[in-house]
Amino acid sequence: MSAISREAVKAIVIEAHGGPEQLKLRHVHVPAPGPGQALVEVAAIGVNFMDVGTREGYSRGNTSLPLTLGVEGSGWVAALGAGVSGLKVGDRVAWFFVWGSYAGRIIAPVESLVPLPQEIDFETAASLMMQGLTASHFVFETHAIRRGDTALVHAAAGGVGLMLTQMIKLLGGRVIGRVSSPDKVEVARAAGADEVIISSTGEFAEEALRLTGGEGVDVVYDGTGAETFRDSLASLRFHGVLACYGPLMKPLAPIDIFDLPKSVLITFPAVMHHVRTHEALVRRSNQLFDWVREGKLRVKIGGCYPLAEAAQAHQDIQSRRTTGKLLLIP
């Protein structure tokens, strides 16, 4: 175990905040796992917009420099620290929110690891954890989707949007997807969107109201922020829910609650509140795995990049031209 842990591994490190050019491939030394920890050999790594926020310097979490980016991935256990039970060397695992995941090996708290069924490949697992659990939070707790509900899903061809659309349909809801360009329409429809609005601006409420006979939607899932906030509000029915999410949201101007229309509810859901315990993390993750195995949930991987090309992956995800999930492969 000590020989493995002392070996330097490749990792993507930032030494200063800024653009994609700050992503540097470095060799880092990974320590031996301590009590309650595992040394994990990384097979696939999820790329998320929050990684962009960390790189640019406005992450709400780890900001000390230098730092290794990334929070999710999949792989197998290479070594275990003292006092760990329920796992053994060689076990396949996936994880949610482990800082420093852009690396060939990581040290992970065992409480953040989920056993990975043999039927779920590493790439699928790394695509599911952050965005799949986020979508699960949205449809079960942020606004519990009921049969017949109508949801407006922004960025419907993106990683979260595709997961969210499929889950809403699984629960009997109707989806109006919003995409930024015509080439994304079929991607959103393939995931189950009933209607698709094409809008690269913040103007779409009129069409959302037309598609609901003037009633408005039950819930809007909006990760954009200031640009779309007003039209998202205007798209809601009486007592509808506006779920604002995402670390790259453009900041909102102060809101006067007395100006809110139709007795609507506004929330900023954090996925960590969906999986506050290890039991909840395993249970929610297993539901995602079951849906994949049963063919009810499809994972669209929009691109796999060698770890050394992390900067290109960041450029592509920020371009908003990609669809599905982007992965890094060590």
N, C-alpha and C positions, 0 to 999 in steps of 0.2 A: 504493500500500500504506500509506504513512504517513497519508494523509487518512482512509482507512478506520479505521486503528488508533486515531487520536486521537478518533474520534467516541464520545460517551458512549452506552452501551447500558443497557437495563433489566436489573436483576438482583435476586435475593432475598438480602438481607443480614441477618445478625443482629449486633446490637451488644451484646447481653447474652444469657446462656443462660436458658432458661425454656420456657414454653409456646408454642403456635402463634402467639400474639399478638406474639412476638418477630420473626416473619418480616416484614420490611419491604421494600417495593418501592423500590429506589433506582436512581439513574443512576450507573454506574461507568465509568471510563475503562479501556479495554483497550489494553495496549501493543502495539507491533509485534512480530511473532514473531521470536525470536532463533534462533540456530543450532540445528537439530534440532527446531524447533517449527513449528506451523501455527496460523494464525488461522482459526477455524471459525465459520461462521454456523450457529446452532443451530436445528434444526427441531422436535425433540421431546426431552423430558427424562424419565428414569425417576425415580420416587419410591420410595425404599427405607426400611426401618426404620432402617438405619444413619444416614440423614439426621435422623431423630428423635433418635437418640442424640447426634449432633453438636449439634443444636439445644439439647438439654437439658444438654450439658456433660460427657458421659462417653464421648465418642468416643476411640478409641485412636489417632486420626490427627490431623488438623488441628484445633487448639483455640484458636489465637490469634484475638483479636477486634479489629476486626470481621472477619467472614468471609462469603463467599458459599457457600451450601450446594450439595449435589449432586455426584455422581460419575460419572454415565453419561448417554449420550444419542446423538443422531444429527444429522447435518446435512451441510454441504458446505464444502469448503476455499475460503476467501476470499483467503488470502495465505500465502506460505511464507517461512520464514527461510532463512538461508544454509546451504548444504551438504545440503539435503534432496533426496533422490532417491526415485523410486518413486511420487510423488504430484504432481498438478498442480492448479492453481486450477480449481475447478468439480467436482472429484471428490467423489462421495458417500461418506461415512464414518460409522462408528459408533465408540463408544469405551467403554472399561472403566476405571473408577477414575481419572478426571481431576477433581481438586478444583475446585469453583467452577462446576459445570455448570448451576446454576439461573440462567441468563443468556441474553441474546440472542446474544452472541458469547463465545467463550472462546479462550484460548491453550492448546493441547494439545501435549504431547510427541508427536512422530510415532510413537514406539515404542508409544504407547497407542491409536493409530488403526488401524481395520480397514477395508479397502475394502468398500463395500456394494454387493452385486449389484443391478441394476436391478429385479429381480423382488421385492425386499424393500423395502416402503415404510418411511418414516422412523419411523412409530409402532410398527410391528412390531420394527424394529431396536432402538429405545430400550427396548422391553419385554423383549428377549432377553438383553442383554449381562450384566447383573449376576446375574439370577436364572437365566438359561439356563446360564451358565458355572458357577454354583454347583451346579445340579442335575447338570451334566456331571461335575463334580468328585466328587460324591457317588456316582454310579453306575459310574464308571470307575476311581476311585482310592481313595476312602474305603472303600468295599466294592464290589469289582467284581461287579456283578450277573451271576449265572449263571442259565441257564434252570432254572426250577423254584424259585428262591429266593422267599421271602416277605418283604416289607418292610412295616413299619408307618410310615406317613407322617403326621406331625402337621400340622395346618393344611392339610389336603389340598385345600381350596378356595382357598387363597391363591396368590400369584404363584409362589413356589418350589414349593409343594406340587403345583400343577397341572403344572408343567414336570417335576417329579420323577416324578410318577405316570405320565406319558406315556412318559418315557424308560425307566422300569423295565419297562413293558409292551413297549416296542420291543425290549428285551433278553431278553424271555421270562420275566420275573418276575411274581409275584402281588403285588397291592397291597391292604393293609388301610388305608384312610384314616380318620383321626380328624378330625371337624369339631366345632365348638362349638354348632351349632344345626341343627334339622331343615331349614331353608331352604337349607342348603349341601350337603345330601346329593346332590341331582341334579347339582350342579355338579361334585362330586368323581366321581360315577359317569360323567358325560359325558367326563371325562378318561381313564377307564379303570379306576377303582378297582373291584376285585372285591367288596369288602365295605366298609361304612362304619360306624364307631362314632361315635355322637353322645355327646359328653362335654364339658361346660364346666368340669369339675373335673379333678383329677389321678388319678381312678379309672377305669381302663379295662383293666388287665392281665387281669382275670378274663375279660373278653370276648375279648381278643386270644388268650388261651390256649385258650378254647373254640373259636375259629375255626381254630385250628391243631391241634386234637385233643390239646391239652395239651403239644405239643412246644415252642411258642414260635416267634418269627419269627427270620429270619436277621439282620436289621438293623432298627434303629429310627432314623429321622431326626427329631430333636427340637430345635426352636428355642425351646422354652418355658423350660426351666431347672428351678429348684427345685420348682416346682409339679407337674411331671410326671416328675421324675427317677426316683423310686423305682418307679413303675409301668412306666416305660420299661425299667428294668433287669429287672423281674419278667416282662416280656413276651418276653424273649430266650430263644432256645434255648441249649444248650451251645455255647460258643465263638462266640456271636453278637456283633454289633458295635453299640454305641450311639454314634451320631454326634450330638454336641451342637453346635449352631451358633447364630449370630445375635448381634448386638451388644446386643439388648434382652433377652437371657436374664436371668431373675431369678437373682441370685447363688446358687451352691450352697454348702451347708455343707461343711466339710472331709470328704474321703472317706477312709475306712480301707480300703486295698486288700485287707486280709485279710478284709473283709466282702463282697467282691464275689462274686456267685454264679456258678456254672456256667462258670468260666474265661472270662468275657466280656471283651471289649476295649472301652475307652472312648476316644473321640477327639474333638478339637475341630478340624475341618477348616477351613482358611482358603483361600478360593478363589484368592488370589494365588499359592498354591503349585501350583495347577493350570496356571497360565499364567505361568511364571517368565520366559519369553523372549517376544520379539515373534513368533517363529516359532510357538511354542505357542499364543499368543493368536489368531493368524490361523487356524491349523489347527483349533483347537477351535471358533472362531466360524464358520468355513466349514461345519463339520459341522452346526451348528445351522441355518445358512441353508439347507443342502441338505435337511435334514429338513423345514423349512417349505415349501420349493419342491415337495417330493415329497408333501406332504400328510400326512406322518407326525407332525409336531409342530404343534399349533395354539396360537396365542397368544391368550389371553383378556384383553382390555383392559377393566378394570373401571370406568374413568372417565378423561376428559380434561378438564383444567382450564386456563384461562388462567394464565399465569405469575403474574399479580397475585393469583390465588386459591390460592397455595401453602399458606396457613394452613388453608384449608378441606380441601385434600388431606391435610394432616397430621392434622387432626382426624378425617377419615374413615378413614385407615389405622390410626390408633390405636384407633378404635372397635371394630375387629375385625369390623365388619359388612360390609366390602367383600369382593369376590372378584376374583381376577385382579390385573392390573397397573394401577397408577395413573400417569398421565402429566401433565406440564406442557407447555403449548404457548406459546412466546414470542410 
